[in-house]
Amino acid sequence: MRSDSLRSRLRGLYAVTPDEPDTAALARKVDAALAGGARAIQYRNKAADAALRAAQAREIVRIARGRHALCIVNDDAALAREVLADGVHIGEDDADLASARATLGARAIIGVSCYDDVERARRLVAQGADYIAFGSFFSSRVKPGARRADVSLIAAAKGLGVPVVAIGGITAANAPSLVAAGVDAVAVISDVFGHAEADAVARAAAAIADCFERIHDGT
């Protein structure tokens, strides 16, 4: 499957994992998020060592495969290749896109953080990025100092021909404004995973995933 076929599946809720040291607890929450309607999972754990990251990423890939969802690894193309993830997401301080593509090959999805910069997005799409992510659109507990993006840039980004992902402080309450503006997916950490019980995670995921159906169906 080519990356253009995979990236066409990047729609709706794109759940991003928290820094969770307990792999079993993380696995339960990831499975619940997917059961609730997440279409993709990004494995992100900035606090884990290499061994834990590898174990967690491998488990999340297994769960995602079972749920027919995409699994993307944050920052680390080598880890994405090791665990057979669908791709990698890279920021401006990570490896460049060409290096990630050389590591993962043509079939992988490579997403890029573009913050509030449409010109960066245009340049990276020309270099082969499979999706572009903008934000923070709202105040974020995970990255309180993140630069802010305005919803007006979504229209310009939609013309670049790849999925547009919004990130940063997104909740069930504010996601509809971004969906209505045209984003293909919303990347969410806290509003999905900030619950102790798996059933609460599933409900939180469903509340965000359902807004795509409501807005696209006009209901």
C-alpha positions in Angstrom: 0.0 0.0 0.0 1.4 3.3 -1.0 1.5 6.3 1.3 -1.2 8.1 -0.6 -3.6 5.2 0.1 -2.7 5.3 3.8 -3.0 9.0 4.2 -6.5 9.0 2.7 -7.4 7.2 5.9 -6.2 10.1 8.1 -9.7 11.5 8.9 -11.5 12.3 12.1 -10.0 11.8 15.5 -6.2 11.4 15.6 -5.5 10.4 19.2 -2.0 11.2 20.6 -0.7 9.2 23.6 0.3 10.9 26.9 3.6 10.2 28.8 2.3 7.1 30.4 4.9 4.8 32.0 2.5 1.9 32.6 2.3 0.0 29.3 -0.7 -2.1 30.3 -2.7 1.1 31.3 -1.6 2.8 28.1 -2.7 -0.1 26.0 -6.2 -0.2 27.7 -6.6 3.5 27.0 -5.4 3.3 23.4 -7.8 0.4 22.7 -10.7 2.4 24.3 -9.9 5.5 22.2 -10.0 3.4 19.1 -13.2 1.7 20.2 -14.7 5.2 20.7 -13.9 6.2 17.2 -10.3 7.3 16.8 -9.1 6.6 13.3 -5.4 7.0 14.0 -3.0 6.8 17.0 0.2 8.6 17.4 2.6 7.0 19.9 4.3 9.9 21.8 6.1 9.5 25.1 8.8 12.1 25.8 9.6 10.7 29.2 10.3 7.1 28.4 13.7 5.5 27.8 14.5 3.7 24.5 13.5 0.2 25.8 10.1 1.4 27.1 9.4 3.3 24.0 10.1 0.3 21.9 7.9 -2.0 24.0 5.0 0.5 24.1 5.2 1.4 20.4 5.1 -2.3 19.5 2.1 -2.9 21.7 0.2 0.1 20.2 1.0 -1.0 16.7 -0.5 -4.4 17.6 -3.7 -2.8 19.0 -4.0 -0.4 16.0 -3.8 -3.3 13.6 -6.5 -5.1 15.4 -8.7 -2.1 15.2 -7.9 -1.3 11.5 -6.5 2.1 12.5 -3.3 3.9 11.5 -0.4 4.0 13.9 2.2 6.8 13.7 5.3 7.2 15.9 6.3 10.7 17.1 9.8 12.0 16.1 11.6 8.6 15.7 11.7 7.2 12.2 14.0 4.3 13.2 11.5 3.2 15.9 8.7 3.5 13.5 10.5 1.2 11.1 11.5 -1.2 14.0 7.9 -1.7 15.2 6.3 -1.7 11.7 4.3 1.4 12.3 2.5 3.2 9.4 4.7 6.2 9.6 6.3 9.0 11.6 5.4 12.5 12.6 8.3 15.0 12.7 8.6 18.6 14.0 11.1 21.4 13.2 13.6 20.1 15.7 13.5 16.5 14.6 15.2 14.7 11.6 14.4 16.2 8.3 11.8 14.8 5.9 14.3 13.4 3.5 16.1 11.4 6.2 12.8 10.1 7.5 11.8 9.0 4.0 15.1 7.3 3.5 14.6 5.4 6.7 10.9 4.4 6.1 10.6 4.2 2.4 7.9 5.3 0.0 5.0 3.4 1.5 5.2 5.1 4.9 3.2 8.2 6.1 5.3 11.1 7.1 3.5 14.0 8.8 5.0 17.3 9.7 4.4 20.0 12.2 3.8 23.4 10.5 2.7 25.4 13.6 1.3 28.7 12.2 3.3 28.6 9.0 1.6 27.9 5.7 4.8 28.5 3.7 6.6 25.8 5.7 3.7 23.5 4.9 3.9 24.3 1.2 7.7 23.6 1.2 7.3 20.3 3.0 4.5 19.1 0.8 6.7 19.8 -2.2 9.3 17.6 -0.5 6.9 14.7 0.0 5.0 15.2 3.3 1.9 13.1 3.5 0.0 15.4 5.9 0.5 18.8 7.5 -0.3 19.7 11.1 -1.0 23.2 12.4 -1.4 24.5 16.0 -1.7 25.2 18.7 -5.2 26.5 18.0 -6.2 26.7 21.6 -4.4 26.9 24.9 -2.7 23.5 25.6 -1.8 21.9 28.9 0.8 19.7 27.1 2.6 22.7 25.5 1.5 25.8 27.3 4.1 27.9 25.5 3.3 26.7 22.0 2.9 29.3 19.2 -0.7 29.9 18.3 -2.3 29.3 14.9 -5.4 31.1 13.6 -8.3 29.1 12.1 -8.0 31.3 9.0 -4.9 29.4 7.8 -6.9 26.2 7.3 -8.4 27.4 4.1 -5.0 28.2 2.6 -3.6 24.8 3.8 -6.5 22.9 2.2 -5.2 23.9 -1.2 -2.0 21.9 -0.8 -3.5 18.6 -1.6 -2.8 16.6 1.6 -4.7 16.0 4.8 -4.7 19.0 7.2 -4.5 18.1 10.9 -5.3 20.6 13.8 -3.6 20.2 17.2 -3.4 22.1 20.5 -5.9 22.2 23.3 -8.6 20.6 21.2 -11.7 19.3 23.1 -15.2 18.1 22.2 -16.4 21.6 22.8 -14.1 23.4 20.4 -13.4 20.7 17.8 -16.5 21.6 15.8 -15.2 25.0 14.8 -12.1 23.4 13.3 -14.1 20.7 11.5 -16.4 23.3 10.1 -13.3 25.2 8.9 -12.2 22.2 6.9 -9.6 20.2 8.9 -9.4 16.6 8.0 -8.4 15.4 11.4 -7.9 16.7 15.0 -5.0 15.5 17.1 -5.9 15.3 20.7 -4.1 14.2 23.9 -5.6 15.4 27.1 -9.3 15.5 26.3 -9.1 11.8 25.2 -6.5 10.3 27.5 -7.0 12.5 30.6 -9.4 10.0 32.2 -8.6 7.2 34.6 -11.1 4.6 33.3 -11.1 3.1 29.8 -14.9 3.6 29.4 -14.4 7.3 30.0 -11.6 7.4 27.4 -14.0 5.8 24.9 -16.8 8.3 25.6 -14.4 11.2 25.2 -13.1 9.8 21.9 -16.6 9.3 20.7 -17.6 12.9 21.6 -14.9 14.2 19.3 -15.2 11.6 16.5 -19.0 12.1 16.3 -18.6 15.9 15.6 -17.1 15.0 12.2 -20.2 12.9 11.3 -22.6 15.6 12.5 -20.9 18.4 10.6 -20.3 16.5 7.4 -23.8 15.1 7.5 -25.3 18.5 8.2 -27.0 17.3 11.4 
